[in-house]
Each structure stands twice: as C-alpha cells, then as structure tokens.
Amino acid sequence: MFSPRILKTATSLTSRAFSVGPVCLQGKAPDMVEGNSHLLVTNVRNRLRQIVGASTNWKDHQQALAERASLSEHLASSQSELPAKTMKDSMIEVHLPLGTQPSLREKYLNYHNTVRFGRILEDLDSLAVLICYSHTWNKELERSPLSIVTALVDKIDMRKNIIYPDCDIKFTGHVTWVGKTSIEAKMHMTQFHDGAYSPVLDATFVMVARDPENKRAAFVNPLKLQGPEEEKIFQQGEINKKRRVDLSTASLLKVAPTAEERTVVHSLFLSTLDPKTVSFRSRILPPNSMWMEDAKMKGLEICHPQERNIFNRIFGGFLMRKAYELGWANACAFAGSRPILVAVDDILFQKPVEIGSLLLLSSQVCYTEGEHIQVRVHTEVLDPLTRQHSTTNVFHFTFRVEKAVPAIVPQSYGESMLYLDGKRHFNETMKGQ
C-alpha cells in the first residue's frame, strides 16, 4: 500500500522450524549496507524502553515503572480529545540484516542451520507494540502515558517454507484498524534472496492500551482514513473483529457442538468399538491412528527477570517462542519427521505472567488431516503456595509434514471437544491457503 520507509515519528522518539534451503548466495540487500538510517530489530526493545521511560537495569526498572503513575494526568478522558492519525503515521520498516551482519545469526540459528521461528515471533510482538506507540505518540510529551500490550495474535500466514539463515530480512507494518482502546496492526516480513525481496509471512496482531500502571483501559487516537484503499483495509479490520466475536460466541466452552460436529464425534466413537464385543466400554484403536492421550507433550519455565517486558511482566514474545517450540517438538515426535509451519492462529493472552511465576506448558495434537497436524498449546501459571492454576494463554499452530500422518482419536468427551476445536481452527486456516 505504501512505499517502504522508516517511520519519522518513531525516529524522533530517540536521536519452523522450516525446511532446509540452499545457501543464500545473494543475501545482502542494498538497503542494509552499514550506516543506513533504518531501525534494526536489535534496537526495537531499546526504543520501546525509551518511549515509556523504562530502564535496562532490573532495580532501576522497578523504580522507573513506579514513577509512571504520574503520567496518568496526560491520559485523555475520551477518544474525541485525541487527534486522528493516519495509517502512514504508524508505517514503519525494521531490518534484520542476517546477510549483511553475520554476527546476528547465532541468536536466530537452530542446529539444522535454519532460522528459529520462535525468535521471529518475539520480533513480531515487539514490532507490533512499536507500531501502536507510533500511532499514539504525542510529540509534546517525553514519555508515553499508555501501556500498550498484546491482546491476541489474530493470524500469522506463512507465504514460503524457507527462511534463509544468511539473507537479510525486512519487516514492515502499520495500524490497520482502531477501536476506542484497541488497535490492530498488520505486519509483513520479506527476505532478500536472488537479488530481490520475496514475501515470507503476513501477521495481524491486536493490541490494547491501558493506563501508566497497566490497571485500566485507556483511549487511543482515532484513525483517519485516506482514500478507498485504506477504507477497504479498515473494513477488513471490522470483519476480523466480527469474526473473533462470532468464534468466541460459538466456543465449545460455551455452547454445544453443531449437529454435523456431533455426527463426527459419534462416527469417531463407533470406529473405536470392538466388533467382537457388544459393549460401549470395549474400545480399540483403529488402524493408522493414535489415541489423543498419547499425542501430548509438556514443559515448565521458571520466569526470570531476564524475560521481562517494558512493564515488568513476562514478554509476550517469549511466551510465544516457548509455546511454538513445544508445539513443534510435539508435532515432530508425533509425525516422526520435521514439521513445517503453515499458520499461527488465534493466540489469546488471557492474563499477564508475572516475574517469578512457574509457567506450565501443555501441547496437544488435537486434529490431523492428510499431511497436516493441528496443535494446541495451553499455558498456565502455578502458584506453588496455594497450588492454584490460572490459564494465561492458548496457542494454535498448524503444521505440515511430507507424508500422511496418523489420525488422532479422542476417547473422552473432553478430548472430543478438543478434536472439534482443532478441526475448526484447521478449517479456518485452510480457507486462507
């Protein structure tokens, strides 16, 4: 929509695992030569700290956040008090020069000598926050009174299977829709290879604005649309919002499955009955299948200060990386081969994760079809003193392997609901392929 350029406002704020591809011989992009003025991925989080007045030192960081309470006086009492911003105001371009600066590669490499997609998720999360601060920035203030955090990842669609470990990467993005206290940001990732940039992925994040102490919602600048193309983009944001509301309303945690879904569950049940007996309790595993109970994997993370975000909670990108890596390992063990990421869908951030938390991650293969594997990762915080569990996030990943995979078979009613939920997410993903 726009010609790529660095966001002027942002500049003024401060002075799959994938299949192995051939070595990139032309991975150095002309616009990433040393000395260019574009923002680097490695500097995005520093830029965010400067915007909110946070510190890189743990002790000073806590004090700086406590001092943010005084910024509440700069919050608008209604959205109408804030000036409208255009999509161009939040347009930003960020570089990840893996080809031009080889020293950056180690952080992004896995042992297959390919790019760790979990690291890309971290970068996307930080970039989405910066885009939203660019939209809401008030040049008359030294620090932003808003605390902008990730509410959900609506969709990440992969456009190619290979991310080269030695080719320059470019992220671009801008605000595409605005509510009263929420913002949708769309981002695109491209990689320079064979003399040109080619698309790698498209990502849509929804962020929410809160007060300086991150306790209540805060108003954000309205969006001023310029021309029919921007109106179309904004309308898609409205469609995305309605789709999310409809999916939430129809959640299997709230309402019963449809008649068609009930038929699917009953057919699965019938396929597991032992023909040698006349009993509902005698169950056998159909050929080329696996019980859902046997297709799970778990992990634990102790949440240290190193992984904090600018608001002293655990960085959302870190949670996404850990969930993705567990989900990938689960799919790999299930299929017996390296999976390729197809899409990330509907990552919901239900509550923040505090520093020092015990984070439990549980991955489950919940649906399969042909060469595709649908994985659900559920994360929760365990309070070791009260032994209470609180859900923090739910992640949905769609993977593909180079061979047909076993069918996944639920046994209990709860597993059947997981199966149907996985099937819904898979079908929604396949609509966009």
N, C-alpha and C positions, 0 to 999 in steps of 0.2 A: 504493500500500500504506500509506504513512504520510502524514499531513498535512504539507505542506511547512513546514520550519522550519530555522533555522540550527543547525548542529551546535554544541552547547555546548562539547564538548571542543575542537573546532578553535578556537573563540573564545577559549578560555582559554590557548591556546598563545602568544598575543601579546595587549597591553592589549586552383559549381559554376559552379563556375560554374553559376548557376541561371538559369532563365528570368526575364525582367524582369517584375516585378509592378507593379500600380498603386501610386501613392504612398500610404503608410500615413497615414491621417488621424487615427487614434486609437491611436498607437503608444506613448503614455506610460502605463505601468501604474501604478495607485495605490500599489502596494507598492514602487515605485522612486523615490519622491519624495526629494529631497535631505535627508540627515540620517538615513535609515533605517540600521538596525544590521546589515544583511546584508553579507556579504563580496562585494566586486566582483572580477570576473575580473582586473582590472589589479593586484590585490593578492595573488593566489594565489601567484605565484612568490616574492614577498617573504615570505609566510607560510612557504613551504617552506624558504627560506634560514634563517629563524629557528628552525625545527624542528631542522635539522641543524647549525646554527651556522656557516653559510657566509657569505661576505661578497660585496657587490656590486663590490668593487674586485678587479681581476684579481690583483695581487700579494698582497694580504691573503687573498684567496680560497684561494690555494695553501697558504698557511701554516695557515689555519683547517682545511683538509682534512687536513693532516699531523697536526694536533693531535687529530683524531677517533680516531686509533688507540687512545688511552687509554680510549675508551668501550667497548672490547671486553669489559671486565670486567663490564659490565651485560647482556651477552647471556645468554640462557637456554641451558642445556645440553640441555634437552629441552622439547618443547611443553607437557608436563604441568606445568611450573613456572610457566607464564603463565596469568593469569586469563582466563576465557572472556569474550568480548564479544558483544553483541547487534547485530543489524542496525541498530537505532536509534542505537547508539553511533557509527556511522560515517555516519549520514544527514546530508547537507549540501545547502545551497542557495546558489548563487552567481549573481550578477546581472551582466548585460552591458547597461547602460542606453543603447542606441544611440538610443532615442527621447528619453529624459529628459536625456541629456548628449550633445549633438551633437558636442562636441569629441572624442569617442571614435571617431567614424565613419571618419575618414580612414584609420586603420590597417586597417580592415576593408573598405574600398570598392575595387572594381575599376573599370576605365574604363567599364563598362556601367552603373555606378551600382547595382550589386548587391553582395552580401556575398561576400568571398573565402572559400571553404570551407576553403582551406588554413589560414587563421587560426583557424577553428573547430576544426580538428584539433589545432592547438597548444594551444588552451584545454582540450580534452577530455583531452589527455595530462597536462597539469598537474593538472587536477581529479582524475583517476584516482589520481595519486600522493598528493594531499592526502587523499582518501578512505581510502586504505590506511594512511597515517600516523595518521589519526583512529582507525582500528580498533586500531592497535598502540600508541597513545600511553600512556606511563606518566607520570602527573601528578607523580610524585615526582622525576622527572629534568628537568633544564633542557633537555637536548638528547636527541634520539632516537639510540640506538646503531645503528639499522638504516639501511641504504642500500637504498631501495626504487626499483626501476627497472622499466620496461616490458618484458615478455617478448614479448607479442604483442597485436594487436588482433584479437579473435575475430570481431567483426561490427559494422558500423555500417549500420543500415537507415534509409533516408530515408522519412519519413511525408508530406512535402509537397515540391513542387519549388521553391517560392518562399521565400526568406529576405529579408524586407524590410530595407532599409538604414537605416530610420529608425523602427524599432519595437523596444521593449525585449525582451530575451531573458533567459530564466531556465534555469539548469542545476540539476538535482537528481540525486542519486545516493547509493548506499551499497554496502557489501560484500554480495555475494550467495552467495559460496562461499569456503571456506578449505581449503587443504591444510596440509601441515606447514611449507612455506617459501614458498608461493604464495597469491595472493589474486585472486579475480575481483571486479571492480567493474562495476556496471551504472549507466549514466547516461542521463538523458532531457533533451532540450532542447526547450523550448517558447518560443513568441513571442506577445507581446500584440498583438492586431490586432482591430479592430472590437469593442472592449470586452471581449475575453476572451482567455485563453491557449489556443493550439492546438498540438498536438504537431508537432515538426519532425523529430526523429530519436531513435533509441534506439541506444546504443553499449555494447558489452561489451569490457572490457579485462582482460587477465591480467597481474598484476604479480608480481615475485619480490623477496624480501627477502634481503639479503646483509649481511655484517659491515661495520663502520665504514669499512674500507679497500676495500670492494667486491671482495673476493677470494674469499670462500666463502659458501655459503648460510647463512642464519640462520633460526631458528624464529620463527613468528608466533603471535599469540594464537588459540586455537580459537574457533569460532563457536557461540554458544548460541542455539538456535532456539526461538522463542516462538510456538507455535500452528501449525495446519495450513497456513496461507498461507505462512509462512516455510519450512516443511518442503518445500513444493512448489517454492519458489524455489531452495532449496538443491539439491533433486533435479535441477532443470534445470541447475544448475551441474555436477553429476556427469555428466549426459547430454552437456553441452558438452565436458567433459574426455574422455569416451569417444569422442566424435565426432572430436576432434582427434587422438587416438591412432590411431583407425581410418584417418583420412585420411593420417596420416604413414606408417603401415604399408603402405598401398596406393599410396604415392607412385610415380610413374613414374620417379623417380630410383632406386628400389629394386627394383621388380617390373615385369614385362611388362604391357602393356595387356590388358584383358579381350578375350574373343572378339568381343564386339559392337564394341569400340573398334577392333580390328584390321580388322574389316569396314568401318568408317567410313573408316579411313586408306586401305584398298585402293580403296574407291569414289572417294575424292578423287584417288588416283593415276590410276585409269582415266579420270577425267573430263579429265585433262590430256594424255592421249596423242594424238598427231597421227594422225587416221584415214587420212591419205594415205601414211603410212609404217608399216612393221611393225617398230617399234623401241621399246625401253624408254627410250631416251635422248632421243628426239624429243618435247619437251614443249611444249604450247601453253596459253595462259591461257584458261579458259572465259569465256563472256560474263558481263558484270556481276561481274567478280571482280578481285582484286588479289593479286599474289604477296606472301606474308608478308614477304619480304625488303624490299619497297618500303613497308612499313607500320610503320616504326620511327622513333624519334627519340632523340637522345642529348643529355646535358648534363654539365656539370662544375661543381663547387663547391669552392672553397678554404675549409676550415673554420676560421674565425676565432674568437677567444675570445668575441666578442660573442654567439655562438650556443651557448655552453656551458650545461650544466645545473648543478644544485647540486652535482654530483660531478665537475666538471671534464672531462666528456665532452660531445660534441655533443648538444644537446637532441633527444630523440626526436620531439617535435612539429615541430621544424624539418625533420627528415628526412622526416616525413610530408607536410609542406606542399610541400616541393620535389618529392617524388615525385608527389603529386597534381597539381601544376601542370604537370609534364612530361607525365603521363598524359593530362590534359585536353587539352593542346595537341596531343598525338599523335592523340587521338580526333577533335578538331576538324579537323585537317588531313586526316585520313583520310575523314571524312564530308562535309567541305565545309560544315558548319553547326555551330552551338554545341551541344555535348552537355550533357545534364542528368544529374547523378549519381543513380544508383539505389541503389548499395550499395558499401561498402568491406568487403573480405572477407579474413581470414586474413593480416594483416600480421605477418610474423615478424622479430623482432630477433635475429639470429644472433650478432652481436658488437658491442661498442660502437665508436663512431667517435671517435678521439682528436682533440684540438685540433691544427690544423696539417695535417690529412690532406688529400689530394687525393681528393675523392669523385666517382666516375664514376657517372652515372645513365643507364640504358638502358631506354627504353619500347618496348613491342612490342604492337601489336594482334594478339592471338593467336586470337580467335574472334569471329564475328559471327552474329547470328540476327535476321532481320527488321529492327527498328529499333534493336537493341541491339548494343553494342560492348564486348567484354571486353578489358581492357588489363592487361598485366603489366609492372611496373617493377622492374628489378633494380638494386641499388646495390652498389658495391664500392669498397674503398679501394685506391689505387695507391701503393705505396712507390716514390718516384722514384729512390731509390738502388739498390734491388735489382730494380726493375721487376716486383715480385710483386703479384698481385691477390688480394684477400681479400673474399669476399662478406660484406656486413653486413646487408642487408635484402632482402626480397622483398615487393612490394605487389601487391594485386589490386583493380582498380576495375571496376565495371560502369556503363556509361553508356547513355543512350538519346537518340536524335535524333528529329526529327519526320518522318522519311522512311526508306524502306528503304535499307540500306547495302550496298555490295558484299560479296560473300562473300570471305573470306580463304582463300588456298590455299597450303599448305606445299609445299615441294619436296624438302627433305632429311628424313631420319629424325628428326633432332633437332627440326626445325620441326614435324614431325607430332606429336611428344611435347608440344611447347608448345601445339599446337592442342588436343590431347586434355585437357591440364591446364586450359586456358582453358575448354573445354566443361564440365569437371567443376565448376569454380568457378561458371560461369554457371548451370548446373542447380541447384547448391546455393543460389545466391542466389534463383532464381526460386521455389524451394519456399516461401520466406517471404513472397512478394509476394501 
